[in-house]
Amino acid sequence: MPSFKSKLLSGTIKSVKPLLSGIDISRQRKGMTMLGRLLPKPKDVKLEKADDDCPLPARWAIPEGRVPDKVILYTHGGSYVSGSPETHEPLICRLAERCRVAVFAYDYRLAPEHPYPAALQDAQAAYDYLLGAGYAAGNIVICGDSAGGGLTLALAMSLQERETPLPASIVLLSPWTDLSESLDSHYSRAADDPILSSEELRETALLYAGGEDLKNPYLSPLHGDFSGFPPVLIQVGTDEVLLDDSRELAVRMDAQGLDVDIDIYEGMWHVWHLYDVPESHQAMDKIKWFVCVTTHIDGLEKRVIHPGGIYRHFKGRRYRVLHVARHSETLEELVVYQQLYGEHGIWVRPLEMFLGTVERDGKMRYRFEEETEDPIE
Protein backbone atom coordinates (compact mmCIF):
# COMPACT_ATOMS: atom_id res chain seq x y z
CA MET A 1 0.00 0.00 0.00
CA PRO A 2 1.27 3.50 -0.80
CA SER A 3 2.15 5.78 2.11
CA PHE A 4 -0.26 8.46 3.31
CA LYS A 5 2.12 11.14 2.03
CA SER A 6 2.16 9.55 -1.42
CA LYS A 7 -1.63 9.22 -1.54
CA LEU A 8 -2.00 12.88 -0.63
CA LEU A 9 0.53 14.03 -3.20
CA SER A 10 -0.91 11.81 -5.93
CA GLY A 11 -4.38 13.23 -5.33
CA THR A 12 -3.04 16.77 -5.47
CA ILE A 13 -1.22 16.14 -8.75
CA LYS A 14 -4.29 14.47 -10.24
CA SER A 15 -6.49 17.44 -9.32
CA VAL A 16 -4.43 19.82 -11.47
CA LYS A 17 -3.91 17.41 -14.37
CA PRO A 18 -6.88 18.81 -16.39
CA LEU A 19 -5.31 22.27 -16.15
CA LEU A 20 -2.01 21.02 -17.56
CA SER A 21 -3.32 18.74 -20.31
CA GLY A 22 -3.00 20.10 -23.81
CA ILE A 23 -0.52 22.88 -22.98
CA ASP A 24 1.89 23.83 -25.73
CA ILE A 25 5.48 22.61 -25.69
CA SER A 26 7.03 25.96 -24.71
CA ARG A 27 4.81 26.16 -21.62
CA GLN A 28 5.49 22.51 -20.83
CA ARG A 29 9.21 23.19 -20.86
CA LYS A 30 8.82 26.19 -18.55
CA GLY A 31 6.58 24.18 -16.23
CA MET A 32 9.13 21.37 -15.91
CA THR A 33 11.89 23.86 -15.16
CA MET A 34 9.79 25.48 -12.44
CA LEU A 35 8.96 22.09 -10.90
CA GLY A 36 12.63 21.17 -10.80
CA ARG A 37 13.39 24.35 -8.87
CA LEU A 38 10.56 23.87 -6.38
CA LEU A 39 11.24 20.26 -5.39
CA PRO A 40 13.74 19.72 -2.53
CA LYS A 41 17.14 18.22 -3.20
CA PRO A 42 20.00 17.08 -0.96
CA LYS A 43 22.31 19.84 0.25
CA ASP A 44 25.45 17.72 0.43
CA VAL A 45 25.63 17.24 -3.34
CA LYS A 46 27.60 19.74 -5.41
CA LEU A 47 26.45 20.64 -8.92
CA GLU A 48 29.11 21.53 -11.49
CA LYS A 49 29.01 22.28 -15.21
CA ALA A 50 30.93 19.91 -17.44
CA ASP A 51 34.33 21.01 -18.72
CA ASP A 52 34.64 22.93 -21.95
CA ASP A 53 35.88 19.81 -23.75
CA CYS A 54 32.48 18.14 -23.27
CA PRO A 55 30.74 17.99 -26.68
CA LEU A 56 27.31 18.95 -25.30
CA PRO A 57 25.81 20.87 -22.36
CA ALA A 58 25.98 18.74 -19.20
CA ARG A 59 26.42 18.93 -15.47
CA TRP A 60 27.85 16.80 -12.70
CA ALA A 61 26.17 15.99 -9.40
CA ILE A 62 29.01 15.15 -7.01
CA PRO A 63 28.18 13.78 -3.53
CA GLU A 64 30.30 14.10 -0.42
CA GLY A 65 32.50 11.04 0.04
CA ARG A 66 32.00 9.92 -3.55
CA VAL A 67 33.37 6.56 -4.65
CA PRO A 68 36.13 7.37 -7.16
CA ASP A 69 36.23 6.04 -10.73
CA LYS A 70 32.49 5.17 -10.80
CA VAL A 71 29.85 7.20 -12.65
CA ILE A 72 26.15 7.15 -13.49
CA LEU A 73 25.26 8.50 -16.93
CA TYR A 74 21.77 9.99 -16.53
CA THR A 75 19.30 10.62 -19.36
CA HIS A 76 16.32 12.77 -18.35
CA GLY A 77 12.71 12.29 -19.39
CA GLY A 78 10.20 14.70 -20.88
CA SER A 79 8.52 12.86 -23.79
CA TYR A 80 11.49 13.79 -26.02
CA VAL A 81 10.14 17.36 -26.28
CA SER A 82 11.01 18.84 -22.86
CA GLY A 83 13.20 18.36 -19.80
CA SER A 84 16.85 18.92 -19.03
CA PRO A 85 19.38 18.12 -16.30
CA GLU A 86 18.06 21.22 -14.51
CA THR A 87 14.47 19.94 -14.42
CA HIS A 88 15.67 16.65 -12.94
CA GLU A 89 18.12 18.05 -10.40
CA PRO A 90 16.16 16.70 -7.37
CA LEU A 91 16.30 13.15 -8.76
CA ILE A 92 19.87 13.40 -10.01
CA CYS A 93 21.15 14.77 -6.69
CA ARG A 94 19.22 12.17 -4.67
CA LEU A 95 20.68 9.46 -6.88
CA ALA A 96 24.22 10.77 -6.37
CA GLU A 97 23.79 11.11 -2.61
CA ARG A 98 22.29 7.67 -2.08
CA CYS A 99 24.71 5.78 -4.35
CA ARG A 100 27.79 7.81 -3.35
CA VAL A 101 28.60 8.00 -7.06
CA ALA A 102 28.97 11.05 -9.31
CA VAL A 103 26.10 11.49 -11.76
CA PHE A 104 26.73 12.94 -15.23
CA ALA A 105 23.52 14.37 -16.72
CA TYR A 106 23.58 15.68 -20.27
CA ASP A 107 21.29 17.95 -22.27
CA TYR A 108 20.24 16.18 -25.47
CA ARG A 109 18.52 17.96 -28.36
CA LEU A 110 14.72 17.95 -28.20
CA ALA A 111 11.94 17.46 -30.74
CA PRO A 112 10.25 18.90 -32.69
CA GLU A 113 13.23 21.15 -33.47
CA HIS A 114 15.55 18.12 -33.50
CA PRO A 115 13.74 14.82 -34.27
CA TYR A 116 15.28 11.35 -34.21
CA PRO A 117 18.18 10.51 -34.38
CA ALA A 118 19.47 13.72 -32.76
CA ALA A 119 18.80 12.61 -29.17
CA LEU A 120 20.43 9.21 -29.76
CA GLN A 121 23.48 10.87 -31.30
CA ASP A 122 23.80 13.05 -28.20
CA ALA A 123 23.47 10.01 -25.91
CA GLN A 124 26.28 8.32 -27.83
CA ALA A 125 28.41 11.48 -27.53
CA ALA A 126 27.84 11.61 -23.76
CA TYR A 127 28.87 7.97 -23.31
CA ASP A 128 31.92 8.41 -25.54
CA TYR A 129 32.87 11.49 -23.50
CA LEU A 130 32.94 9.46 -20.28
CA LEU A 131 35.06 6.76 -21.92
CA GLY A 132 37.41 9.45 -23.19
CA ALA A 133 37.57 10.98 -19.71
CA GLY A 134 39.03 7.71 -18.41
CA TYR A 135 36.00 5.90 -17.02
CA ALA A 136 36.08 2.18 -17.75
CA ALA A 137 32.87 0.83 -19.26
CA GLY A 138 32.60 -1.58 -16.32
CA ASN A 139 32.44 1.39 -13.95
CA ILE A 140 29.61 3.16 -15.80
CA VAL A 141 25.92 2.68 -15.04
CA ILE A 142 23.50 4.15 -17.59
CA CYS A 143 20.19 5.33 -16.17
CA GLY A 144 17.14 7.15 -17.50
CA ASP A 145 13.54 7.95 -16.72
CA SER A 146 10.49 7.95 -18.98
CA ALA A 147 11.61 8.90 -22.51
CA GLY A 148 15.12 8.97 -21.08
CA GLY A 149 14.64 5.31 -20.16
CA GLY A 150 13.78 4.46 -23.74
CA LEU A 151 16.73 6.50 -24.96
CA THR A 152 19.00 4.69 -22.48
CA LEU A 153 17.97 1.35 -24.01
CA ALA A 154 18.47 2.73 -27.52
CA LEU A 155 21.95 3.84 -26.45
CA ALA A 156 22.80 0.33 -25.25
CA MET A 157 21.63 -1.16 -28.56
CA SER A 158 23.69 1.36 -30.51
CA LEU A 159 26.77 0.59 -28.42
CA GLN A 160 26.45 -3.07 -29.38
CA GLU A 161 26.07 -2.17 -33.03
CA ARG A 162 29.15 0.08 -32.85
CA GLU A 163 31.04 -2.66 -30.93
CA THR A 164 31.66 -0.20 -28.10
CA PRO A 165 32.11 -1.72 -24.62
CA LEU A 166 28.80 -1.91 -22.77
CA PRO A 167 28.27 -0.35 -19.32
CA ALA A 168 28.20 -2.34 -16.09
CA SER A 169 24.41 -2.13 -15.83
CA ILE A 170 21.23 -0.30 -16.84
CA VAL A 171 18.65 1.37 -14.57
CA LEU A 172 15.24 2.32 -16.01
CA LEU A 173 12.71 4.47 -14.13
CA SER A 174 9.17 4.35 -15.56
CA PRO A 175 10.64 3.88 -19.05
CA TRP A 176 8.73 4.69 -22.25
CA THR A 177 9.68 1.71 -24.39
CA ASP A 178 6.88 1.49 -26.98
CA LEU A 179 6.03 4.69 -28.87
CA SER A 180 3.36 2.83 -30.84
CA GLU A 181 1.33 2.45 -27.59
CA SER A 182 0.35 -1.12 -28.40
CA LEU A 183 0.04 -2.22 -24.76
CA ASP A 184 -3.09 -2.33 -22.61
CA SER A 185 -2.09 -0.05 -19.73
CA HIS A 186 -2.18 2.98 -22.04
CA TYR A 187 -5.94 2.55 -21.86
CA SER A 188 -6.65 0.56 -18.68
CA ARG A 189 -4.58 2.91 -16.47
CA ALA A 190 -5.57 6.20 -18.11
CA ALA A 191 -7.89 7.21 -15.25
CA ASP A 192 -5.31 6.27 -12.59
CA ASP A 193 -2.31 8.14 -14.00
CA PRO A 194 -2.06 11.58 -12.35
CA ILE A 195 0.61 12.84 -14.73
CA LEU A 196 0.69 11.29 -18.20
CA SER A 197 -1.86 11.31 -20.99
CA SER A 198 -1.58 8.66 -23.69
CA GLU A 199 -3.14 11.06 -26.18
CA GLU A 200 -0.37 13.60 -25.62
CA LEU A 201 2.26 10.86 -25.73
CA ARG A 202 0.97 9.85 -29.17
CA GLU A 203 1.51 13.42 -30.38
CA THR A 204 5.02 13.74 -28.99
CA ALA A 205 5.95 10.28 -30.32
CA LEU A 206 5.18 11.47 -33.85
CA LEU A 207 7.14 14.69 -33.28
CA TYR A 208 10.17 12.75 -32.11
CA ALA A 209 9.95 10.01 -34.78
CA GLY A 210 10.02 12.52 -37.60
CA GLY A 211 8.41 10.11 -40.06
CA GLU A 212 10.26 6.97 -38.89
CA ASP A 213 8.33 3.77 -38.15
CA LEU A 214 7.30 3.95 -34.48
CA LYS A 215 8.25 0.29 -34.04
CA ASN A 216 11.85 0.95 -35.03
CA PRO A 217 13.75 -0.50 -32.03
CA TYR A 218 15.77 2.69 -31.67
CA LEU A 219 12.48 4.53 -31.13
CA SER A 220 10.60 1.73 -29.35
CA PRO A 221 13.26 -0.44 -27.70
CA LEU A 222 10.59 -2.93 -26.58
CA HIS A 223 10.88 -4.38 -30.09
CA GLY A 224 14.66 -4.71 -29.93
CA ASP A 225 17.18 -7.47 -29.31
CA PHE A 226 18.64 -7.41 -25.78
CA SER A 227 20.92 -10.42 -26.00
CA GLY A 228 24.29 -9.65 -24.48
CA PHE A 229 23.01 -6.73 -22.40
CA PRO A 230 24.38 -6.18 -18.88
CA PRO A 231 22.08 -6.54 -15.81
CA VAL A 232 18.95 -4.38 -15.92
CA LEU A 233 16.86 -2.89 -13.08
CA ILE A 234 13.38 -1.57 -13.94
CA GLN A 235 11.16 0.41 -11.55
CA VAL A 236 7.57 1.38 -12.38
CA GLY A 237 4.35 2.29 -10.54
CA THR A 238 0.94 0.63 -10.86
CA ASP A 239 -0.75 3.99 -11.56
CA GLU A 240 1.05 4.64 -14.84
CA VAL A 241 -0.10 4.36 -18.43
CA LEU A 242 3.46 3.14 -19.05
CA LEU A 243 3.11 0.20 -16.63
CA ASP A 244 3.01 -2.40 -19.41
CA ASP A 245 5.96 -0.76 -21.16
CA SER A 246 7.99 -2.00 -18.19
CA ARG A 247 6.24 -5.31 -17.54
CA GLU A 248 6.44 -6.49 -21.12
CA LEU A 249 10.05 -5.29 -21.37
CA ALA A 250 10.96 -7.42 -18.34
CA VAL A 251 9.18 -10.45 -19.79
CA ARG A 252 10.96 -10.13 -23.14
CA MET A 253 14.35 -9.53 -21.54
CA ASP A 254 13.88 -12.56 -19.30
CA ALA A 255 12.96 -14.68 -22.34
CA GLN A 256 16.21 -13.58 -23.98
CA GLY A 257 18.21 -14.75 -20.97
CA LEU A 258 18.97 -11.37 -19.43
CA ASP A 259 19.61 -10.71 -15.76
CA VAL A 260 16.58 -8.41 -15.31
CA ASP A 261 14.94 -7.25 -12.11
CA ILE A 262 11.62 -5.37 -12.11
CA ASP A 263 10.09 -3.57 -9.10
CA ILE A 264 6.41 -2.60 -9.40
CA TYR A 265 5.37 -0.08 -6.74
CA GLU A 266 1.74 -0.21 -5.67
CA GLY A 267 -0.12 3.10 -6.07
CA MET A 268 2.87 5.00 -7.43
CA TRP A 269 2.81 7.35 -10.37
CA HIS A 270 5.17 8.22 -13.21
CA VAL A 271 8.77 8.85 -12.01
CA TRP A 272 7.79 9.30 -8.36
CA HIS A 273 11.54 9.29 -7.67
CA LEU A 274 11.46 13.07 -8.21
CA TYR A 275 9.42 13.59 -5.05
CA ASP A 276 10.30 13.39 -1.36
CA VAL A 277 8.03 10.47 -0.42
CA PRO A 278 8.89 7.20 1.40
CA GLU A 279 8.56 5.16 -1.81
CA SER A 280 11.17 7.35 -3.48
CA HIS A 281 13.67 6.56 -0.74
CA GLN A 282 12.83 2.84 -0.94
CA ALA A 283 13.41 2.89 -4.70
CA MET A 284 16.70 4.71 -4.24
CA ASP A 285 17.84 2.11 -1.72
CA LYS A 286 17.27 -0.60 -4.32
CA ILE A 287 19.10 1.41 -6.97
CA LYS A 288 21.99 1.92 -4.54
CA TRP A 289 22.25 -1.84 -4.02
CA PHE A 290 22.08 -2.47 -7.76
CA VAL A 291 24.77 0.11 -8.58
CA CYS A 292 27.02 -1.28 -5.84
CA VAL A 293 26.77 -4.92 -6.89
CA THR A 294 27.15 -4.25 -10.61
CA THR A 295 30.16 -1.93 -10.20
CA HIS A 296 31.55 -3.85 -7.17
CA ILE A 297 31.55 -0.96 -4.72
CA ASP A 298 32.86 -2.14 -1.30
CA GLY A 299 33.43 -5.53 -2.92
CA LEU A 300 29.68 -6.21 -2.89
CA GLU A 301 28.64 -8.92 -5.33
CA LYS A 302 25.18 -9.66 -6.70
CA ARG A 303 23.75 -12.67 -4.92
CA VAL A 304 21.19 -15.35 -5.62
CA ILE A 305 19.00 -16.48 -2.73
CA HIS A 306 19.01 -20.28 -2.72
CA PRO A 307 16.07 -22.38 -1.48
CA GLY A 308 17.37 -24.49 1.38
CA GLY A 309 20.14 -22.01 2.15
CA ILE A 310 20.87 -20.77 5.69
CA TYR A 311 21.15 -17.01 6.15
CA ARG A 312 22.35 -15.28 9.30
CA HIS A 313 21.05 -11.82 10.18
CA PHE A 314 23.81 -9.39 11.17
CA LYS A 315 22.34 -9.37 14.69
CA GLY A 316 22.76 -13.13 14.95
CA ARG A 317 19.51 -14.93 14.16
CA ARG A 318 19.54 -17.65 11.50
CA TYR A 319 16.87 -18.41 8.92
CA ARG A 320 16.31 -21.14 6.36
CA VAL A 321 14.94 -20.12 2.94
CA LEU A 322 12.21 -22.55 1.95
CA HIS A 323 11.17 -21.19 -1.43
CA VAL A 324 11.71 -18.27 -3.84
CA ALA A 325 8.88 -17.33 -6.21
CA ARG A 326 7.67 -14.48 -8.43
CA HIS A 327 4.14 -13.15 -7.99
CA SER A 328 2.29 -13.76 -11.26
CA GLU A 329 0.49 -10.38 -11.26
CA THR A 330 2.95 -7.91 -9.76
CA LEU A 331 6.11 -9.79 -10.87
CA GLU A 332 7.45 -9.14 -7.35
CA GLU A 333 9.99 -11.71 -6.18
CA LEU A 334 9.06 -13.28 -2.84
CA VAL A 335 10.98 -15.36 -0.31
CA VAL A 336 9.39 -17.95 1.96
CA TYR A 337 11.58 -18.52 5.00
CA GLN A 338 11.64 -19.89 8.53
CA GLN A 339 13.59 -19.00 11.66
CA LEU A 340 15.78 -21.88 12.80
CA TYR A 341 15.65 -21.22 16.52
CA GLY A 342 12.97 -19.72 18.74
CA GLU A 343 9.67 -19.05 17.00
CA HIS A 344 9.23 -21.51 14.15
CA GLY A 345 6.62 -19.69 12.10
CA ILE A 346 6.89 -19.39 8.33
CA TRP A 347 7.06 -15.94 6.73
CA VAL A 348 6.67 -14.63 3.19
CA ARG A 349 8.50 -11.39 2.45
CA PRO A 350 9.81 -9.49 -0.60
CA LEU A 351 13.18 -10.64 -1.85
CA GLU A 352 14.43 -7.12 -1.09
CA MET A 353 14.70 -8.06 2.57
CA PHE A 354 17.44 -10.58 1.83
CA LEU A 355 19.14 -8.14 -0.55
CA GLY A 356 19.17 -5.28 1.95
CA THR A 357 22.48 -3.87 3.17
CA VAL A 358 23.83 -2.24 6.32
CA GLU A 359 26.87 -0.04 6.94
CA ARG A 360 29.50 -1.92 8.95
CA ASP A 361 33.09 -0.80 9.48
CA GLY A 362 32.56 1.95 6.91
CA LYS A 363 31.49 -0.47 4.17
CA MET A 364 28.25 -1.88 2.85
CA ARG A 365 27.46 -5.45 3.83
CA TYR A 366 24.42 -7.63 3.29
CA ARG A 367 21.97 -7.64 6.19
CA PHE A 368 21.72 -11.43 5.80
CA GLU A 369 24.93 -13.34 5.13
CA GLU A 370 24.72 -16.84 3.65
CA GLU A 371 26.36 -19.54 5.73
CA THR A 372 28.32 -22.32 4.10
CA GLU A 373 27.41 -24.94 6.71
CA ASP A 374 24.02 -25.92 8.06
CA PRO A 375 24.19 -25.32 11.86
CA ILE A 376 21.55 -28.03 12.45
CA GLU A 377 23.52 -30.83 10.80
Solvent accessible surface area in square Angstrom, and as a share of the most:
residue,aa,sasa,rsa
1,M,183,0.82
2,P,21,0.13
3,S,29,0.19
4,F,162,0.68
5,K,105,0.44
6,S,1,0.01
7,K,100,0.42
8,L,111,0.55
9,L,51,0.25
10,S,16,0.10
11,G,41,0.40
12,T,75,0.43
13,I,27,0.14
14,K,83,0.35
15,S,76,0.49
16,V,59,0.34
17,K,34,0.15
18,P,100,0.63
19,L,139,0.69
20,L,101,0.50
21,S,55,0.35
22,G,65,0.62
23,I,43,0.22
24,D,77,0.40
25,I,41,0.21
26,S,64,0.41
27,R,146,0.53
28,Q,43,0.19
29,R,63,0.23
30,K,143,0.61
31,G,38,0.37
32,M,43,0.19
33,T,33,0.19
34,M,122,0.55
35,L,67,0.34
36,G,1,0.01
37,R,163,0.60
38,L,131,0.65
39,L,27,0.13
40,P,77,0.48
41,K,73,0.31
42,P,24,0.15
43,K,204,0.86
44,D,56,0.29
45,V,16,0.09
46,K,118,0.50
47,L,60,0.30
48,E,68,0.31
49,K,170,0.72
50,A,17,0.13
51,D,98,0.51
52,D,151,0.78
53,D,110,0.57
54,C,15,0.09
55,P,87,0.55
56,L,20,0.10
57,P,93,0.58
58,A,14,0.11
59,R,56,0.20
60,W,31,0.11
61,A,0,0.00
62,I,31,0.16
63,P,7,0.04
64,E,130,0.59
65,G,66,0.63
66,R,80,0.29
67,V,22,0.13
68,P,90,0.57
69,D,96,0.50
70,K,29,0.12
71,V,1,0.00
72,I,1,0.01
73,L,1,0.00
74,Y,0,0.00
75,T,2,0.01
76,H,2,0.01
77,G,1,0.01
78,G,10,0.10
79,S,14,0.09
80,Y,4,0.01
81,V,0,0.00
82,S,0,0.00
83,G,7,0.07
84,S,21,0.14
85,P,6,0.04
86,E,50,0.23
87,T,8,0.05
88,H,3,0.01
89,E,18,0.08
90,P,0,0.00
91,L,0,0.00
92,I,2,0.01
93,C,1,0.00
94,R,10,0.04
95,L,0,0.00
96,A,0,0.00
97,E,61,0.27
98,R,51,0.18
99,C,0,0.00
100,R,61,0.22
101,V,1,0.00
102,A,0,0.00
103,V,0,0.00
104,F,0,0.00
105,A,2,0.01
106,Y,1,0.00
107,D,48,0.25
108,Y,4,0.02
109,R,97,0.35
110,L,29,0.15
111,A,1,0.01
112,P,60,0.38
113,E,104,0.47
114,H,79,0.35
115,P,52,0.33
116,Y,37,0.14
117,P,57,0.36
118,A,8,0.06
119,A,1,0.00
120,L,11,0.05
121,Q,89,0.40
122,D,16,0.08
123,A,1,0.00
124,Q,36,0.16
125,A,31,0.24
126,A,0,0.00
127,Y,0,0.00
128,D,55,0.29
129,Y,31,0.12
130,L,0,0.00
131,L,51,0.25
132,G,71,0.69
133,A,59,0.46
134,G,66,0.64
135,Y,36,0.14
136,A,58,0.45
137,A,14,0.11
138,G,43,0.41
139,N,34,0.17
140,I,0,0.00
141,V,1,0.01
142,I,1,0.01
143,C,1,0.00
144,G,0,0.00
145,D,3,0.01
146,S,9,0.06
147,A,0,0.00
148,G,0,0.00
149,G,0,0.00
150,G,1,0.01
151,L,1,0.01
152,T,1,0.01
153,L,0,0.00
154,A,1,0.01
155,L,1,0.01
156,A,0,0.00
157,M,17,0.08
158,S,4,0.03
159,L,0,0.00
160,Q,63,0.28
161,E,124,0.56
162,R,102,0.37
163,E,158,0.71
164,T,23,0.13
165,P,83,0.52
166,L,42,0.21
167,P,5,0.03
168,A,15,0.12
169,S,0,0.00
170,I,0,0.00
171,V,1,0.01
172,L,0,0.00
173,L,0,0.00
174,S,0,0.00
175,P,0,0.00
176,W,1,0.00
177,T,0,0.00
178,D,0,0.00
179,L,1,0.01
180,S,35,0.23
181,E,4,0.02
182,S,67,0.43
183,L,28,0.14
184,D,93,0.48
185,S,1,0.01
186,H,2,0.01
187,Y,128,0.49
188,S,66,0.42
189,R,67,0.24
190,A,49,0.38
191,A,90,0.70
192,D,53,0.28
193,D,1,0.01
194,P,2,0.01
195,I,60,0.31
196,L,23,0.11
197,S,24,0.16
198,S,5,0.03
199,E,104,0.47
200,E,55,0.25
201,L,6,0.03
202,R,89,0.32
203,E,111,0.50
204,T,13,0.08
205,A,1,0.00
206,L,115,0.57
207,L,69,0.34
208,Y,2,0.01
209,A,2,0.01
210,G,52,0.50
211,G,78,0.75
212,E,79,0.36
213,D,101,0.52
214,L,40,0.20
215,K,100,0.42
216,N,33,0.17
217,P,48,0.30
218,Y,49,0.19
219,L,0,0.00
220,S,0,0.00
221,P,0,0.00
222,L,1,0.01
223,H,57,0.26
224,G,13,0.12
225,D,89,0.46
226,F,0,0.00
227,S,58,0.37
228,G,59,0.57
229,F,16,0.07
230,P,18,0.11
231,P,35,0.22
232,V,0,0.00
233,L,0,0.00
234,I,0,0.00
235,Q,0,0.00
236,V,0,0.00
237,G,0,0.00
238,T,15,0.09
239,D,32,0.17
240,E,0,0.00
241,V,1,0.00
242,L,1,0.00
243,L,1,0.00
244,D,20,0.10
245,D,0,0.00
246,S,0,0.00
247,R,61,0.22
248,E,48,0.22
249,L,0,0.00
250,A,6,0.05
251,V,79,0.46
252,R,80,0.29
253,M,0,0.00
254,D,91,0.47
255,A,88,0.68
256,Q,72,0.32
257,G,67,0.64
258,L,17,0.09
259,D,68,0.35
260,V,20,0.11
261,D,14,0.07
262,I,6,0.03
263,D,17,0.09
264,I,26,0.13
265,Y,32,0.12
266,E,95,0.42
267,G,14,0.13
268,M,0,0.00
269,W,0,0.00
270,H,13,0.06
271,V,6,0.03
272,W,0,0.00
273,H,0,0.00
274,L,18,0.09
275,Y,17,0.06
276,D,57,0.29
277,V,1,0.01
278,P,53,0.33
279,E,12,0.05
280,S,0,0.00
281,H,61,0.27
282,Q,100,0.44
283,A,0,0.00
284,M,0,0.00
285,D,75,0.39
286,K,12,0.05
287,I,1,0.00
288,K,34,0.14
289,W,10,0.04
290,F,0,0.00
291,V,1,0.01
292,C,0,0.00
293,V,3,0.02
294,T,16,0.09
295,T,2,0.01
296,H,102,0.45
297,I,4,0.02
298,D,41,0.21
299,G,57,0.54
300,L,10,0.05
301,E,100,0.45
302,K,68,0.29
303,R,37,0.14
304,V,105,0.61
305,I,11,0.05
306,H,89,0.40
307,P,85,0.53
308,G,42,0.40
309,G,12,0.12
310,I,6,0.03
311,Y,0,0.00
312,R,82,0.30
313,H,33,0.15
314,F,61,0.25
315,K,162,0.69
316,G,34,0.33
317,R,154,0.56
318,R,75,0.27
319,Y,26,0.10
320,R,58,0.21
321,V,0,0.00
322,L,67,0.34
323,H,99,0.44
324,V,42,0.24
325,A,41,0.32
326,R,103,0.38
327,H,73,0.33
328,S,99,0.64
329,E,121,0.54
330,T,46,0.27
331,L,26,0.13
332,E,69,0.31
333,E,47,0.21
334,L,40,0.20
335,V,0,0.00
336,V,32,0.19
337,Y,14,0.05
338,Q,46,0.21
339,Q,20,0.09
340,L,14,0.07
341,Y,114,0.44
342,G,59,0.57
343,E,130,0.58
344,H,112,0.50
345,G,35,0.34
346,I,106,0.54
347,W,61,0.22
348,V,79,0.45
349,R,98,0.36
350,P,53,0.33
351,L,19,0.10
352,E,68,0.30
353,M,54,0.24
354,F,0,0.00
355,L,9,0.04
356,G,17,0.16
357,T,31,0.18
358,V,24,0.14
359,E,101,0.45
360,R,112,0.41
361,D,150,0.78
362,G,64,0.62
363,K,95,0.40
364,M,1,0.00
365,R,88,0.32
366,Y,16,0.06
367,R,74,0.27
368,F,7,0.03
369,E,65,0.29
370,E,74,0.33
371,E,38,0.17
372,T,142,0.83
373,E,136,0.61
374,D,34,0.18
375,P,52,0.32
376,I,99,0.50
377,E,176,0.79
